[in-house]
Amino acid sequence: MDASEVRVILVDDLRSFVDGRKAEVARTSAAGVQLLDQYRGRRLDELWLDHDLGGNDTIWPVVELLEQAAFEGHPLDIGVVYVHSANPVGVTKIVQVLRHWGYNVRAAPGSTDVGYLDRPA
């Protein structure tokens, strides 16, 4: 599989991939849930999660979708879930929950792969 076939979703209200890699970006938890719903039954190579999504929005609706799918015996097919949030408590909780349900999760707070860009995502 070449790089153009890699399927990546980034759920973050402000940051984008600094290297410009191809990804579908959700800026809210609702948009993240909607994107993940499209990947039921399809392979997703990477899922990048931020905890705090602006205002009262957090990543928890997305985490709950992943949790529910696994609970029902149909976890989403995700290569790696990266939790890149700067919220250490949020990172720990997300990693703990998703690992419990069998997802391959990596804590990646402060990852240099994502950053604040001047240009739109």
C-alpha positions in Angstrom: 0.0 0.0 0.0 1.5 3.4 -0.9 1.1 6.5 1.3 -1.8 7.8 -0.8 -3.9 4.8 0.4 -3.3 5.3 4.1 -6.5 6.3 5.8 -6.1 8.8 8.6 -8.6 10.7 10.7 -7.6 13.6 13.0 -10.1 14.8 15.6 -8.8 18.2 16.9 -10.4 21.6 17.1 -7.4 23.6 16.2 -4.4 21.6 15.1 -3.5 19.9 11.8 -0.7 17.7 10.6 2.4 19.8 10.2 3.8 17.7 7.4 0.6 18.2 5.3 -0.2 14.5 5.2 -3.6 13.5 3.8 -6.2 13.1 6.5 -9.8 13.6 7.1 -10.2 16.2 9.8 -13.0 16.6 12.3 -13.1 19.8 14.4 -15.9 18.7 16.8 -16.8 15.5 18.5 -20.0 15.3 16.4 -18.0 15.5 13.2 -15.6 12.9 14.5 -18.5 10.5 15.3 -19.9 11.1 11.8 -16.5 10.4 10.1 -16.0 7.2 12.2 -19.5 6.0 11.3 -18.4 6.0 7.7 -15.5 3.6 8.6 -17.7 0.9 10.1 -16.6 -2.3 8.2 -13.6 -0.5 6.6 -10.0 -0.2 7.6 -8.7 3.0 9.2 -4.9 3.1 9.5 -4.6 5.9 12.1 -7.0 7.8 14.4 -5.6 10.9 16.1 -7.6 12.2 19.1 -7.4 15.4 21.0 -9.3 15.6 24.3 -10.5 19.2 24.6 -12.3 20.3 21.5 -13.3 23.9 22.4 -16.0 25.2 24.7 -17.7 22.3 26.4 -16.9 19.8 23.6 -14.6 16.9 24.4 -13.6 13.7 22.6 -15.8 11.5 24.8 -18.6 11.0 22.2 -16.0 9.6 19.8 -14.5 7.4 22.6 -18.0 6.2 23.5 -18.7 5.2 19.8 -15.5 3.1 19.8 -16.4 1.6 23.2 -20.0 0.8 22.1 -18.8 -0.8 18.8 -16.4 -3.1 20.8 -19.0 -3.9 23.4 -21.3 -5.0 20.6 -18.6 -7.3 19.2 -17.8 -5.1 16.2 -14.9 -2.9 17.1 -13.8 -0.5 14.4 -10.8 -1.8 12.4 -8.2 0.8 13.4 -4.4 0.2 13.1 -3.3 2.7 15.8 -5.2 5.3 17.9 -2.9 8.2 18.9 -4.0 10.3 21.8 -2.1 13.6 21.2 -3.9 15.8 23.7 -2.0 18.2 26.0 -4.5 17.2 28.7 -2.6 14.6 30.7 -5.6 13.3 32.7 -7.6 13.1 29.5 -4.9 11.2 27.7 -4.6 8.7 30.6 -8.4 8.1 30.7 -8.8 7.7 26.9 -5.8 5.3 26.6 -7.2 3.2 29.5 -10.7 3.0 28.1 -9.7 2.1 24.6 -7.0 -0.4 25.6 -9.7 -2.1 27.8 -11.7 -2.6 24.6 -8.8 -4.0 22.6 -7.8 -1.0 20.5 -4.1 -0.4 19.8 -3.6 2.9 21.5 -0.5 5.1 22.0 -0.3 8.1 24.2 1.4 10.9 22.1 1.0 14.1 24.1 3.1 16.9 22.7 3.5 15.0 19.3 5.4 17.1 16.8 3.2 15.5 14.1 0.4 17.9 14.9 0.6 21.7 15.4 -1.1 25.0 15.0 -0.9 26.1 11.4 -1.5 29.5 9.8 -3.2 27.9 6.8 -6.6 26.2 7.0 -6.8 22.5 7.4 
